Each structure stands twice: as C-alpha cells, then as structure tokens.
Amino acid sequence: MLSSTGLGPLGSTFNRRRSATNNNDPPSSSAGPASHNNGSGMINVSDKGRSKSLLRERDAKITALEKEVLSLRNQISNLSTAEPAITYGSGNKKKNLTPYGNTVRVSTSKCSAKRRQLLAERARMGRNASIATQKALNDLPDDQMTNGGFSSQQALIDRIQDMFRSPHEHVAYLKSEQFAKDMLKLNKKVRAVLEDEPRCVFLQSPAYVFGDIHGNLEDLHFFSDNVWNLGMSLTAGNFVFLGDYVDRGMSCLEVVSYLLAMKLMLPHKVFLLRGNHETRDVNGWEEHYGARSYIAQCRERFGEEIGYKIWESTNATFDRLPLAAVVDQDIFCVHGGIPRPISDSSVEGGRIKDILNVSKVAGINPPYEHEDDNYQQVASDCIWSDPASEEQEQYSVDRRTGY
C-alpha cells in the first residue's frame, strides 16, 4: 500500500503507471489515475500488475541489448573477412547447403512467454557433427552483401554444385564457353590455396578417405548420397581423396571441377592428394587411353586450343597437390606407398621430413628443372609405389632398408 499524498508528485506518477498496468493498458504520462481509491488516499496495486510492469520493462531492456549484440556481431563478422561483398538477388533460387558466415537473427521462442531470442543460423549442423567441425565451420569466411549480386567466386561454386547435382540438366553448360572459363578460373584460385599447404598435410579424425575416382561421376554421386548427403560443409569430419581423379572414366572434367570447387569452398576440410594420373606423362598419354584420357576429353569438349589450355592449367594445379596426409599423428595416407629414404632413416620422422622437403611445385613426370633428383624420387615413390610380391621381396629388396 502506497500513499500518493506522502510521496507527492513522484508518488502520483508511480501509482498512475501501476494502475495503468493493472488494467492491461499501456502506461501513458497523460492518462489520469486508473486504480481504485478507497477514499483514504490509499491506492491498491495488485502483485499481478506489478509483475507485468516489471516484465515489460525488462523485455524492453532485453530487446535493446539484443539489438546491440546483433549490431556488434555483424560488425565483427564484417571485419573478420576480406572476401568481396555479395548479395542475394530476389530472383535467385533457394541456395543449397553451403558455408555461410555467422548470420544472426532475432526470433521469438515457442514457449508461452514468447520471449525474444538470438539465433545463430550457422550453428545448424549435421546430427553427428562434432565440436571440431563446428569450429571449422565458424572459421569459414562470411559472405557479405552488396548491390552487385553474387561474388564471382561463389557464383562459380554454385554453378559447379548445380551441375554436380543434376548433370543431365546442365549439358549445355558443360559444353559452354562459361564452363571453360570456370575451369580456368577455378584452377587459378585453387593453386593459390594449395601453395599454402605443406607437401604432407596433418589433420584430425574423424576423416573419410576415398581412393581412385578415375573420372567416374557415379562414384562421387554415391559418396555424396551416402556420406555427405547434408553437404560436405555440414558433415562431421574431414575428407581425404588419395588421387587418380582423371583418365579411364568419361566424366573427368566433371569430377575435377567438383573436387576443386569443394577444395576452394572448404580448404581446411577437403584434402586432395596427388596420384600418378595427376602427371602430364600419364593424363596426356592419349595413345594409350584414347578417348578416356584427360587430354582427349579436354580437346573433345573445348577444341584443340582451349582444350589444351584447360589441360595444362589443370596439370599446373596438380603440380601443387600434397603428396601425403597424416591423421591423428598415427595414420599415413598416400596414393602409392612409403618412399625410399634419402636421409638417415634412423632419425625420427625422417620419411615425413623427406616428403615435406619436396618442392612446392613438382612436375615429377616429367620434372621441372628446379627439382632435386633425390626429392623427385621421394615424390615419385609417393605416387607410383605398389606393394611388392613375395618374389620381389626375396630378390629385389635391400634387407638393410626394406626397399
């Protein structure tokens, strides 16, 4: 019970706001007293009305804080990326699962209180997503907005992903000048990414490891449907491909473009190792593989001049692929086999150090002039070595080194 006469003008205003709340009307400084006066100067203010008033005041503060947090999060997001700004045009279709920045929006909870809350869209992940995967996703650069439409890089990735999902609907694109330009641009961008990777990459489990693809788009579709059906970005773990992406199959360009696009989109989640078919001597061996060779498919698709340019551009990317990967400091992944030692084999990690010392750009077969003969041997062993037969082990293996 409060006395308006004892509190003076302040008490009168306080009681007026309370009474307005008690009658479920919004408070107004111009409204007169709405609560009941018992004639003795005392005004009854119910607990229910007071609670509602406090809730409204606190909700107003929460809303203001939410807006401030949202503004700060967006400022941090804008400062943390150097990617060119993009926008989502109103006429574009709904995009499929791709890595975005920390997009924060205000939503209303589904409980009876209808509280406002902040939701981070980027936190949505696969059912089996790990903390490490979520951290990797959060470290991805944000897509910013501008009046210019999609950034050229994101638009390129979108075209490749659309093609991969339904290649039969994109036959015209696969034979177009746009696809040729996309291949050249994709190779250039991925080369810059690969030059920052060591010759032997180190990663953590969980990891999916895939063998030879050899231009077989159906195999990639099977893996996509059964391993990363939510999209690679929302699937827990890393993806390691062991090489031999081209030749033999008739979809070499489609396979290469998709894998390179995934590498560009998820550089710290997708790892492409080099196989023996990622060399000019092999994927340019048209006399042996005929129409199934990579160079023949480039020429057939784009003509002699442009086809050769795309073939050479892709091989320049292959020259920069890592040769091996180590998972959890325990599992060694390589296309061929363990290389012969060129340094003291008793030194711990000697074989890994040999791989790490291979030139950043290695032609291997044929080699560049700058390639050291010993390290060319290391690289060649990584992509060419096969298990020895029992007869070879008896007569051709050095018992001191095991090679």
C-alpha positions in Angstrom: 0.0 0.0 0.0 1.4 3.4 -1.1 0.3 6.9 -0.2 0.1 9.3 -3.0 -0.1 12.3 -0.6 3.0 11.2 1.2 5.1 10.8 -1.9 4.0 13.9 -3.6 4.1 14.3 -7.4 6.5 11.3 -7.8 4.2 9.0 -5.9 1.3 10.1 -8.0 3.1 9.3 -11.2 4.3 5.9 -9.9 0.8 4.9 -8.8 -0.6 6.1 -12.1 1.7 3.8 -14.1 1.0 0.9 -11.8 -2.7 1.3 -12.2 -2.5 1.5 -15.9 -0.5 -1.7 -16.0 -3.1 -3.4 -13.7 -5.8 -2.6 -16.2 -3.8 -4.1 -19.0 -3.5 -0.7 -20.7 -0.1 0.7 -21.9 1.3 3.3 -19.5 0.7 6.9 -20.5 2.0 10.0 -18.9 -1.1 11.9 -20.0 -3.6 9.4 -18.6 -5.3 10.0 -15.3 -5.3 7.6 -12.3 -7.0 4.4 -13.2 -6.6 2.4 -9.9 -9.3 2.3 -7.2 -9.1 4.8 -4.4 -10.7 3.7 -1.1 -11.3 7.3 0.0 -8.5 7.4 2.5 -5.8 8.4 0.0 -4.5 4.8 -0.3 -4.2 3.1 -3.7 -4.3 -0.7 -4.2 -1.7 -2.1 -6.6 -2.0 -5.8 -7.3 1.0 -8.1 -7.4 0.0 -9.3 -10.9 0.0 -5.8 -12.3 3.4 -5.1 -10.8 4.8 -8.3 -12.3 3.5 -7.4 -15.7 5.1 -3.9 -15.4 8.4 -5.3 -14.4 8.3 -7.9 -17.3 7.6 -5.2 -19.8 10.4 -3.1 -18.5 12.8 -6.0 -18.6 11.7 -7.1 -22.0 12.4 -3.6 -23.3 15.9 -3.8 -21.9 16.4 -7.3 -23.4 15.3 -6.1 -26.8 17.7 -3.1 -26.6 20.6 -5.4 -25.6 19.7 -7.9 -28.4 19.9 -5.2 -31.0 23.2 -4.1 -29.6 24.6 -7.6 -29.6 23.3 -8.1 -33.1 25.0 -4.9 -34.3 28.3 -5.9 -32.7 28.2 -9.5 -34.1 27.6 -8.1 -37.6 30.4 -5.6 -37.2 32.8 -8.4 -36.1 31.7 -10.5 -39.0 32.3 -7.7 -41.5 35.8 -7.1 -40.0 36.9 -10.7 -40.0 36.7 -11.3 -43.7 38.4 -9.8 -46.7 36.1 -11.5 -49.2 34.3 -9.3 -51.8 30.8 -8.3 -50.9 27.9 -10.2 -52.4 24.1 -10.0 -52.3 21.3 -12.4 -52.7 19.0 -11.2 -55.5 15.3 -11.7 -55.0 15.0 -13.7 -58.2 17.5 -16.3 -57.1 16.5 -19.8 -56.1 17.0 -21.0 -52.6 20.6 -22.0 -52.1 21.6 -25.4 -51.1 23.9 -26.2 -48.1 27.0 -24.1 -48.4 29.2 -22.5 -45.7 28.0 -19.0 -44.7 29.2 -16.6 -42.1 27.8 -16.0 -38.6 24.3 -14.9 -39.7 22.4 -13.8 -36.5 18.7 -13.1 -36.4 16.2 -12.3 -33.7 13.4 -14.8 -33.2 10.5 -15.4 -30.8 10.6 -18.5 -28.6 7.8 -21.1 -28.9 7.0 -21.2 -25.1 4.1 -19.3 -23.7 6.2 -16.4 -22.6 7.1 -15.6 -26.2 10.5 -14.4 -25.3 12.7 -12.8 -28.0 16.0 -14.6 -28.5 19.0 -14.5 -30.8 19.5 -17.4 -33.2 22.9 -18.2 -34.9 22.0 -19.8 -38.2 25.5 -21.1 -38.7 25.3 -23.3 -35.7 22.9 -25.7 -37.5 25.0 -28.8 -38.3 24.6 -32.5 -39.1 23.2 -34.8 -36.5 26.6 -36.3 -35.9 28.5 -33.0 -36.1 31.5 -32.7 -33.8 32.8 -29.7 -31.9 35.8 -29.6 -34.1 33.7 -29.5 -37.2 31.5 -26.7 -35.8 34.7 -24.7 -35.0 35.9 -25.3 -38.5 32.6 -24.0 -39.9 32.7 -20.9 -37.7 36.2 -20.1 -39.0 35.0 -20.0 -42.6 34.8 -16.5 -44.2 31.4 -14.8 -44.2 29.6 -14.0 -47.3 29.0 -10.2 -47.3 26.2 -8.3 -49.0 26.4 -5.7 -51.8 24.3 -4.4 -54.7 26.4 -6.3 -57.2 24.9 -9.8 -56.8 26.8 -13.0 -56.1 30.5 -12.7 -55.9 32.2 -14.3 -58.9 33.8 -17.0 -56.7 30.6 -18.0 -55.0 28.7 -17.9 -58.3 31.3 -20.2 -59.8 31.0 -22.7 -57.0 27.2 -22.6 -57.2 27.3 -23.4 -61.0 29.6 -26.4 -60.3 27.4 -27.6 -57.5 24.3 -27.3 -59.6 26.0 -29.2 -62.4 27.1 -32.0 -60.0 23.6 -32.4 -58.6 21.9 -32.8 -62.0 24.5 -33.1 -64.8 21.8 -34.2 -67.3 20.2 -30.8 -66.9 23.4 -28.9 -67.4 24.7 -30.5 -70.7 24.6 -27.1 -72.4 26.7 -25.5 -69.6 29.2 -28.4 -69.7 29.9 -27.6 -73.3 29.8 -23.9 -73.0 32.4 -21.2 -73.0 31.3 -20.3 -69.4 32.4 -23.8 -68.2 35.7 -23.4 -69.9 36.2 -20.0 -68.2 35.1 -21.5 -64.9 37.7 -24.3 -65.2 40.5 -21.8 -65.8 39.4 -19.6 -63.0 38.9 -22.5 -60.6 42.4 -23.9 -61.3 43.9 -20.5 -60.7 42.2 -19.9 -57.4 42.8 -23.5 -56.1 46.5 -23.2 -57.0 46.8 -20.2 -54.6 45.2 -22.3 -51.9 47.4 -25.3 -52.5 50.6 -23.3 -52.3 49.9 -22.6 -48.7 49.7 -26.3 -47.9 52.6 -28.5 -46.9 53.6 -31.5 -49.0 52.3 -33.7 -46.2 49.2 -32.4 -44.5 48.2 -33.1 -40.9 44.6 -33.4 -39.8 42.4 -34.8 -37.1 39.8 -37.6 -37.1 37.0 -38.2 -37.9 38.2 -38.4 -41.5 36.7 -40.0 -44.6 39.4 -41.4 -47.0 38.5 -42.1 -50.7 40.5 -44.0 -53.3 40.7 -43.6 -57.0 37.8 -41.8 -58.7 39.1 -42.1 -62.3 36.6 -39.8 -64.0 33.6 -41.8 -62.6 30.9 -39.3 -61.7 28.6 -42.1 -60.5 31.1 -43.0 -57.7 31.1 -39.4 -56.5 27.3 -39.3 -56.6 27.2 -42.5 -54.5 29.6 -40.9 -51.9 27.5 -37.7 -51.9 24.3 -39.6 -51.3 25.7 -41.9 -48.6 28.5 -40.0 -46.9 27.9 -36.2 -47.2 24.2 -36.1 -48.0 23.9 -32.9 -45.9 26.7 -31.4 -47.9 30.4 -31.5 -47.0 30.2 -28.3 -45.0 27.6 -29.8 -42.6 29.1 -33.3 -42.3 31.3 -34.0 -39.4 35.0 -34.8 -40.2 37.5 -34.2 -42.9 37.6 -35.6 -46.5 40.8 -37.0 -47.9 41.0 -38.1 -51.6 44.0 -40.2 -52.5 44.4 -39.1 -56.1 43.8 -40.5 -59.6 40.9 -38.2 -60.4 41.2 -38.4 -64.2 41.6 -40.9 -67.0 39.7 -44.1 -67.8 36.3 -42.7 -66.9 34.4 -40.4 -69.3 33.5 -37.7 -66.8 37.0 -36.4 -65.9 36.1 -32.7 -66.3 33.0 -33.0 -64.1 34.9 -34.9 -61.4 37.9 -32.5 -61.4 35.7 -29.4 -61.4 33.6 -30.6 -58.5 36.6 -31.7 -56.3 38.4 -28.4 -57.0 35.3 -26.4 -56.2 34.9 -28.3 -52.9 38.6 -27.6 -52.1 38.1 -23.9 -52.8 34.9 -23.8 -50.7 36.3 -25.8 -47.8 40.1 -25.5 -47.9 40.6 -26.8 -44.3 38.2 -29.7 -44.6 38.8 -31.2 -48.1 42.2 -32.5 -48.9 43.2 -33.6 -52.4 46.4 -35.8 -52.6 48.3 -36.5 -55.8 48.2 -39.8 -57.7 50.3 -41.0 -60.6 47.5 -39.9 -63.0 47.9 -36.3 -61.8 51.0 -36.0 -64.0 51.4 -34.9 -67.6 53.0 -38.1 -68.8 50.0 -40.2 -67.7 46.9 -38.0 -68.2 48.4 -36.8 -71.5 49.0 -40.4 -72.8 46.3 -40.3 -75.4 47.9 -43.1 -77.4 47.3 -45.5 -74.5 44.0 -44.3 -73.0 42.4 -42.9 -76.2 39.1 -41.1 -75.6 39.3 -41.9 -72.0 42.5 -39.8 -71.4 42.0 -36.5 -69.7 43.7 -34.5 -72.6 41.4 -36.2 -75.1 38.3 -35.2 -73.2 39.5 -31.6 -72.8 40.1 -31.4 -76.6 36.8 -33.1 -77.5 34.9 -30.8 -75.2 36.5 -27.4 -76.0 38.6 -27.8 -79.2 42.3 -28.1 -79.7 43.4 -24.7 -78.4 41.1 -24.1 -75.4 41.2 -27.8 -74.6 44.9 -27.9 -74.3 44.9 -24.7 -72.3 42.5 -26.2 -69.7 44.5 -29.5 -69.6 47.7 -27.6 -68.9 46.0 -25.3 -66.3 44.7 -28.4 -64.5 48.1 -30.0 -64.5 49.6 -26.8 -63.1 47.2 -27.3 -60.2 48.1 -31.0 -59.9 51.8 -29.9 -59.6 50.9 -28.3 -56.3 48.8 -31.1 -54.7 50.2 -32.5 -51.5 51.7 -36.0 -51.7 50.6 -37.5 -48.3 48.4 -36.9 -45.3 48.7 -38.0 -41.6 45.6 -38.4 -39.5 45.9 -38.0 -35.7 49.7 -38.4 -36.0 49.0 -42.1 -36.5 47.5 -43.0 -39.9 49.6 -42.3 -43.0 47.7 -41.7 -46.2 49.3 -41.8 -49.7 48.3 -42.8 -53.2 51.3 -45.1 -53.9 53.5 -46.1 -51.0 56.1 -45.1 -48.4 59.0 -43.5 -50.2 62.6 -44.8 -50.1 64.7 -42.9 -47.6 67.1 -40.3 -48.9 68.2 -39.2 -45.4 69.2 -41.0 -42.2 66.4 -43.5 -41.8 67.1 -43.7 -38.0 66.1 -40.1 -37.5 62.5 -39.9 -36.1 60.1 -38.7 -38.7 62.8 -38.9 -41.4 60.4 -40.1 -44.1 57.9 -37.4 -43.4 60.6 -34.8 -43.4 61.7 -36.0 -46.8 58.1 -35.6 -48.2 57.9 -32.1 -46.6 61.1 -31.1 -48.4 59.8 -31.9 -51.8 59.5 -28.7 -54.0 56.2 -26.8 -53.6 55.8 -27.1 -57.4 56.7 -30.5 -58.6 56.1 -31.8 -62.1 57.5 -35.3 -61.2 56.8 -36.9 -64.5 58.3 -35.0 -66.3 60.1 -33.0 -63.6 60.9 -29.3 -63.7 64.5 -28.2 -64.0 64.5 -26.9 -60.4 63.5 -30.2 -58.9 66.2 -32.0 -57.0 66.8 -35.6 -58.1 66.5 -37.1 -54.6 63.3 -35.3 -53.8 61.9 -36.1 -57.2 62.4 -39.8 -56.2 60.5 -39.2 -53.0 57.6 -37.7 -54.8 57.7 -40.4 -57.5 57.6 -43.1 -54.8 54.6 -41.5 -53.1 52.5 -41.7 -56.3 53.9 -44.8 -58.0 55.0 -47.3 -55.4 53.0 -50.6 -55.3 53.2 -53.4 -52.8 56.0 -55.9 -53.7 55.3 -59.5 -54.5 56.9 -62.3 -52.4 59.4 -62.9 -55.2 60.3 -59.3 -55.4 60.8 -59.2 -51.6 63.2 -62.1 -51.8 65.4 -60.9 -54.6 64.9 -57.2 -55.2 64.6 -55.7 -51.7 67.5 -54.3 -49.8 67.4 -56.1 -46.4 69.0 -53.2 -44.6 66.4 -50.6 -45.6 63.4 -52.8 -46.6 63.3 -51.3 -50.1 
